[in-house]
Amino acid sequence: MAKIKFGIEDLYLYKCGNLWNFKYDLDIGLSALRMMINNQEDIYRERVENFEELRKESLSNIPAEWKSSYDQQFYEFDGMALKELIRIQRNSACLSIYAFIENRLVELLNISSNELQKKIVIPKQSVIPGIKNILEKDIGIEGNELKKEFGTLINQISTRNAIAHDDSYIKTKRTFHKMKGLELDDLKIVISNVEYLHNLILKASDLFDKLLVALDKKLTKREN
């Protein structure tokens, strides 16, 4: 079972109660994403194992001269369907992660707006870069403080957009940013290993850990 992460940032006592509640719900959501991904991978592995067992059992009863033709006719289609299954699952998980990150960032902007009694316009497009800009210019969060954490997630937006809008194809290799578990087949992005998805969640967790502390200090005018 996935575990909710607790680290040094959890020793920080938020003065803004809304941020403490946000952090609690955030950790539950991130843990749920990890569980979803692991469950999908387990189901896929189980189906592949069952498929291979059935294939071997069936082929053992077929004369040798017919095996190749029989294997191609009856099992090639199912094998391709399994490959498509894992592609769809991993791509869907990537989109879910980004939807979660964007929604939580919007929620933080709404909390900030209420605490500061200041109207903040939520960006409709380029949500993550737009919110980063608002945090720096309108709320006063130092850009360098979160540059690394935001950077990875922003770099992978091209992957998210390719999956969401272009069947995983990118228009130019210049927009591809390599990460473990992510590959490029010509111009088609492939999530080859679930490690990529878990790394996205880890980067999101690191971002929110730092951002929440920085926001609490700004919203409550607490000295560092």
C-alpha positions in Angstrom: 0.0 0.0 0.0 1.2 3.5 -0.8 2.3 5.5 2.1 1.7 9.2 2.7 5.1 10.9 2.8 6.2 12.7 6.0 9.4 14.7 6.0 11.1 17.7 7.6 8.5 20.0 6.0 5.8 18.4 8.2 7.5 19.8 11.3 6.6 23.3 10.0 3.6 24.6 11.9 1.4 26.5 9.5 -0.1 29.6 10.9 -2.6 29.8 8.1 -5.1 27.0 9.0 -6.3 26.7 5.4 -2.8 25.7 4.3 -2.6 23.0 7.0 -5.9 21.6 5.7 -4.7 21.9 2.2 -1.5 20.0 3.0 -3.4 17.2 4.6 -5.7 16.8 1.6 -2.8 17.1 -0.8 -0.9 14.2 0.7 -4.0 12.0 0.5 -4.4 12.9 -3.2 -0.8 12.2 -4.0 -0.9 8.9 -2.2 -4.1 8.0 -4.2 -2.3 8.8 -7.5 0.5 6.5 -6.5 -1.9 3.7 -5.6 -3.8 4.1 -8.8 -0.6 3.8 -10.9 0.6 0.8 -9.0 -2.8 -0.9 -9.2 -2.9 -0.4 -13.0 0.6 -1.8 -13.4 -0.3 -4.9 -11.3 -3.4 -5.5 -13.4 -1.4 -5.2 -16.6 1.3 -7.6 -15.4 -1.3 -10.1 -14.4 -3.0 -10.0 -17.8 0.3 -10.4 -19.6 1.2 -13.5 -17.5 -2.3 -15.0 -18.1 -2.0 -14.3 -21.8 1.4 -16.0 -22.1 0.3 -19.0 -20.1 -2.8 -19.4 -22.3 -0.7 -19.0 -25.5 1.9 -21.6 -24.5 -0.8 -24.1 -23.4 -2.7 -23.6 -26.7 0.4 -23.9 -28.9 1.6 -27.1 -27.2 -1.4 -28.8 -28.8 -0.8 -27.5 -32.3 1.3 -29.5 -34.9 4.7 -27.8 -35.3 4.1 -26.9 -39.0 0.9 -24.9 -38.0 2.2 -23.2 -34.9 3.6 -20.1 -36.6 0.4 -19.4 -38.6 -1.8 -20.2 -35.6 0.2 -18.0 -33.3 0.0 -15.0 -35.7 -3.7 -15.4 -36.4 -5.0 -15.9 -32.8 -2.5 -14.2 -30.5 -0.9 -11.4 -32.4 -4.0 -9.2 -32.1 -4.3 -9.8 -28.3 -0.6 -9.1 -27.8 -1.0 -5.8 -29.6 -4.1 -5.0 -27.5 -2.1 -5.5 -24.3 0.6 -3.1 -25.5 -2.1 -0.6 -26.3 -3.6 -1.1 -22.9 -0.4 -0.2 -21.0 0.1 2.8 -23.3 -3.4 4.1 -22.6 -3.1 3.5 -18.8 0.2 5.3 -18.5 -0.9 8.2 -20.7 -4.1 8.5 -18.7 -2.1 8.6 -15.5 0.1 11.3 -16.8 -2.9 13.5 -17.6 -4.4 12.7 -14.2 -1.2 13.9 -12.5 -1.2 17.2 -14.4 -4.9 17.8 -13.8 -4.3 17.2 -10.1 -1.3 19.6 -10.0 -3.2 22.3 -11.8 -6.3 22.0 -9.7 -4.3 22.2 -6.5 -2.3 25.2 -7.7 -5.6 27.0 -8.6 -6.9 26.1 -5.1 -3.8 27.7 -3.6 -4.4 30.9 -5.6 -7.9 31.0 -4.3 -6.7 30.6 -0.7 -4.1 33.4 -1.3 -6.8 35.7 -2.8 -9.0 35.3 0.2 -6.2 35.7 2.7 -4.8 38.8 1.0 -8.3 40.1 0.1 -6.9 40.6 -3.3 -8.5 39.7 -6.6 -6.3 37.2 -8.5 -7.2 36.2 -12.1 -6.8 32.4 -12.6 -5.1 31.6 -15.9 -7.2 29.6 -18.4 -4.2 28.5 -20.5 -0.6 27.6 -19.7 -1.9 27.1 -16.2 1.2 26.0 -14.4 3.6 28.7 -15.9 0.8 31.3 -15.4 0.4 30.5 -11.8 4.2 30.5 -11.3 4.2 34.0 -12.7 1.3 35.1 -10.4 3.0 33.7 -7.3 6.1 35.7 -8.1 4.6 39.0 -9.3 1.4 39.3 -7.3 2.1 37.4 -4.1 5.9 38.0 -3.9 7.2 34.4 -3.8 10.9 34.4 -4.8 11.2 32.8 -8.3 14.6 31.2 -7.6 13.1 29.5 -4.4 10.9 27.2 -6.5 12.7 27.4 -9.9 13.9 23.7 -9.9 10.6 22.2 -8.8 8.5 24.3 -11.2 11.1 23.7 -14.0 10.7 20.0 -14.3 6.9 20.1 -14.3 6.8 22.9 -16.8 9.4 21.1 -19.1 7.1 18.1 -19.2 4.0 20.1 -20.2 5.0 19.4 -23.8 4.6 15.6 -23.0 1.3 16.3 -21.4 0.0 18.3 -24.3 1.2 15.8 -26.9 -0.7 13.0 -25.1 -3.8 15.1 -24.6 -4.1 16.7 -28.1 -1.8 14.9 -30.6 -1.9 11.2 -29.8 1.5 11.5 -28.2 3.2 13.0 -31.2 5.3 16.2 -30.9 6.0 18.5 -33.8 9.7 18.9 -33.2 12.3 17.1 -31.0 13.3 20.4 -29.5 10.2 20.2 -27.3 11.1 16.8 -25.9 12.7 16.8 -22.4 14.2 13.5 -21.4 13.3 11.9 -18.1 13.8 8.4 -16.7 11.0 6.2 -18.1 10.3 8.6 -21.0 11.4 7.8 -24.6 11.0 9.3 -28.0 10.2 6.9 -30.9 10.7 9.2 -34.0 8.3 12.0 -32.9 6.1 9.8 -30.7 6.5 10.1 -26.9 6.4 6.8 -25.1 6.1 6.3 -21.3 8.3 3.2 -21.3 8.5 2.8 -17.5 6.2 3.7 -14.6 9.2 5.4 -13.0 8.4 8.5 -15.1 5.0 8.8 -13.5 6.3 8.4 -10.0 8.9 11.0 -10.6 6.3 13.5 -11.7 4.4 12.9 -8.4 7.7 13.3 -6.5 8.4 16.6 -8.2 4.9 17.8 -7.5 5.3 16.8 -3.8 8.6 18.7 -3.6 7.1 21.7 -5.2 4.1 21.9 -2.9 6.2 21.3 0.2 8.4 24.4 -0.5 5.5 26.4 -1.9 3.3 26.0 1.1 5.9 27.1 3.6 6.8 30.1 1.4 3.1 31.0 1.0 2.4 30.7 4.8 5.2 33.1 5.5 3.9 35.6 2.9 0.2 35.3 3.9 0.9 35.7 7.6 3.8 38.1 7.2 6.0 35.7 9.3 9.7 36.4 9.4 12.0 33.7 7.9 
